[in-house]
Amino acid sequence: MGMKNLGMLLFLYLVTPTTFVAADQTLIQKTCRSTLYYALCMSSLKSDPTSLTADTKGLAAIMASIGAANATATSTYLSSQLPTSANNNKNNSNRTKLIRQCSEKYAFAAEALRASLKDLAEETYDYAYMHVAAAADYANVCRNGFKVFPTVAYPATLRRREEGLKRICRVVLGILDLLGW
């Protein structure tokens, strides 16, 4: 009798994790299908092992954290692009001003995404939505700053980073829509 129970426990131990993972993978897939960027959502959530045990709110938090890390990395990158010595060239001065402003905007975007994590924890989904939308808009503000100085080109690297952050934010917004607030 004891060996039979031990065999059953061993069987349950081996089968149960697979069953839970399959169910969690299903939730991730279902959640990502509700977003505009399924592949981005899937790859991002799969990169975080905690997504396998997260509910929908937890998946939103994981994506918001990824967005905050993305925005912080962009802010840091932009700061590293600032010249270390003064240059009297007016075009370079305008570029420096824009890069500095963009670095600040991306830092604000990261802050807004971190605020959305607090909102998710408190289940104030309307505020979470507002903070995520604001984070995406900070990237727009950066790009629009370059329109003021048409002689300063908007860097291709920054264009890619902007699009990446905005896509991450759209994924978060899609997940927030599932929370039924």
C-alpha positions as CSV (number, residue, x, y, z in Angstrom):
1,M,0.0,0.0,0.0
2,G,2.8,2.4,0.9
3,M,4.6,1.8,-2.5
4,K,1.4,2.4,-4.4
5,N,0.9,5.8,-2.7
6,L,4.6,6.7,-3.3
7,G,4.2,5.8,-6.9
8,M,1.1,8.0,-7.2
9,L,2.8,10.9,-5.5
10,L,5.8,10.5,-7.9
11,F,3.4,10.5,-10.8
12,L,1.6,13.6,-9.6
13,Y,4.9,15.3,-9.0
14,L,6.1,14.7,-12.5
15,V,2.8,15.5,-14.3
16,T,1.6,18.5,-12.3
17,P,4.2,21.1,-13.3
18,T,3.6,20.4,-16.9
19,T,-0.1,20.8,-16.5
20,F,0.4,24.2,-14.7
21,V,2.9,25.4,-17.3
22,A,0.6,24.5,-20.1
23,A,-2.3,26.4,-18.4
24,D,0.0,29.4,-17.8
25,Q,1.3,29.3,-21.4
26,T,-2.4,29.4,-22.5
27,L,-3.0,32.5,-20.4
28,I,0.0,34.2,-21.8
29,Q,-1.0,33.4,-25.4
30,K,-4.6,34.4,-24.8
31,T,-3.4,37.7,-23.1
32,C,-1.0,38.4,-25.9
33,R,-3.6,37.8,-28.6
34,S,-5.5,40.7,-27.1
35,T,-2.7,43.1,-27.8
36,L,-1.5,44.8,-31.0
37,Y,1.9,43.2,-30.9
38,Y,1.5,39.5,-30.2
39,A,5.1,38.5,-31.0
40,L,6.5,41.3,-28.9
41,C,4.2,40.4,-26.0
42,M,5.0,36.6,-26.2
43,S,8.8,37.1,-26.5
44,S,8.8,39.7,-23.6
45,L,6.7,37.6,-21.3
46,K,8.6,34.4,-22.1
47,S,11.8,36.2,-21.1
48,D,10.6,36.5,-17.6
49,P,10.2,33.2,-15.8
50,T,7.7,34.7,-13.3
51,S,5.2,35.1,-16.2
52,L,4.4,31.4,-15.9
53,T,2.9,31.9,-12.4
54,A,1.4,35.4,-13.1
55,D,-2.3,36.3,-13.5
56,T,-3.4,38.9,-16.1
57,K,-2.6,41.7,-13.7
58,G,0.9,40.2,-13.1
59,L,1.5,40.0,-16.8
60,A,0.7,43.7,-17.2
61,A,3.1,44.4,-14.4
62,I,5.9,42.4,-16.1
63,M,5.4,44.3,-19.3
64,A,5.3,47.6,-17.5
65,S,8.6,46.7,-15.8
66,I,10.1,45.8,-19.2
67,G,8.9,49.2,-20.5
68,A,10.5,51.0,-17.5
69,A,13.8,49.2,-18.1
70,N,13.6,50.1,-21.8
71,A,12.9,53.8,-21.1
72,T,15.7,53.9,-18.5
73,A,18.2,52.3,-20.9
74,T,17.2,54.9,-23.6
75,S,17.6,57.8,-21.1
76,T,21.1,56.4,-20.1
77,Y,22.0,55.9,-23.8
78,L,21.0,59.5,-24.6
79,S,23.0,60.9,-21.6
80,S,26.0,59.0,-22.9
81,Q,25.6,60.8,-26.3
82,L,26.0,64.2,-24.8
83,P,29.3,65.9,-25.8
84,T,31.9,66.1,-23.1
85,S,33.5,69.4,-24.4
86,A,31.9,72.7,-25.3
87,N,31.4,73.3,-29.0
88,N,30.4,76.7,-30.4
89,N,28.6,75.3,-33.4
90,K,25.0,76.4,-33.1
91,N,23.6,73.2,-34.7
92,N,25.6,71.1,-32.3
93,S,24.3,73.2,-29.4
94,N,20.7,72.6,-30.6
95,R,21.5,68.8,-30.9
96,T,22.9,68.8,-27.4
97,K,19.9,70.6,-26.0
98,L,17.5,68.1,-27.8
99,I,19.4,65.0,-26.6
100,R,19.4,66.3,-23.0
101,Q,15.7,67.0,-23.2
102,C,15.0,63.6,-24.7
103,S,17.0,61.9,-22.0
104,E,14.8,63.6,-19.4
105,K,11.6,62.6,-21.3
106,Y,12.7,59.0,-21.3
107,A,13.5,59.2,-17.6
108,F,10.0,60.6,-17.1
109,A,8.6,57.7,-19.2
110,A,10.4,55.2,-16.9
111,E,9.0,57.0,-13.9
112,A,5.5,56.9,-15.3
113,L,5.8,53.1,-15.9
114,R,7.0,52.6,-12.4
115,A,4.0,54.5,-11.2
116,S,1.8,52.2,-13.2
117,L,3.2,49.3,-11.2
118,K,2.0,50.9,-8.0
119,D,-1.4,51.5,-9.6
120,L,-1.6,47.9,-10.6
121,A,-0.8,46.8,-7.1
122,E,-3.5,49.0,-5.8
123,E,-5.9,47.9,-8.6
124,T,-6.4,51.5,-9.7
125,Y,-6.4,50.4,-13.4
126,D,-7.5,53.8,-14.7
127,Y,-4.5,55.4,-13.2
128,A,-2.3,52.6,-14.5
129,Y,-3.7,53.2,-18.0
130,M,-3.0,56.9,-17.7
131,H,0.6,56.4,-16.6
132,V,1.3,53.9,-19.4
133,A,-0.2,56.3,-22.0
134,A,1.9,59.1,-20.6
135,A,5.0,57.0,-20.9
136,A,4.3,56.5,-24.6
137,D,3.6,60.2,-25.0
138,Y,7.0,61.2,-23.5
139,A,8.6,59.4,-26.5
140,N,6.4,61.5,-28.8
141,V,7.5,64.7,-27.0
142,C,11.1,63.9,-27.6
143,R,10.5,63.3,-31.4
144,N,8.5,66.5,-31.7
145,G,11.3,68.5,-30.2
146,F,13.4,67.7,-33.2
147,K,10.7,69.3,-35.5
148,V,11.5,72.7,-33.8
149,F,15.1,72.5,-35.2
150,P,14.7,71.2,-38.8
151,T,18.5,71.3,-39.3
152,V,19.0,68.7,-36.6
153,A,18.2,65.2,-37.8
154,Y,16.2,62.9,-35.6
155,P,18.7,60.0,-35.0
156,A,17.7,56.6,-36.5
157,T,18.7,54.9,-33.3
158,L,16.4,57.1,-31.3
159,R,13.6,56.4,-33.8
160,R,13.9,52.7,-33.2
161,R,14.0,53.1,-29.5
162,E,11.0,55.4,-29.6
163,E,9.0,52.8,-31.6
164,G,10.1,50.0,-29.2
165,L,8.9,51.8,-26.1
166,K,5.6,52.8,-27.8
167,R,5.0,49.2,-28.8
168,I,5.7,48.0,-25.3
169,C,3.3,50.6,-23.9
170,R,0.6,49.5,-26.4
171,V,1.0,45.9,-25.2
172,V,0.6,47.0,-21.6
173,L,-2.5,49.0,-22.5
174,G,-3.9,46.0,-24.3
175,I,-3.4,43.8,-21.2
176,L,-4.9,46.5,-19.0
177,D,-8.0,46.4,-21.2
178,L,-8.5,42.8,-20.1
179,L,-8.7,43.7,-16.5
180,G,-12.3,45.0,-16.9
181,W,-11.9,48.3,-15.1
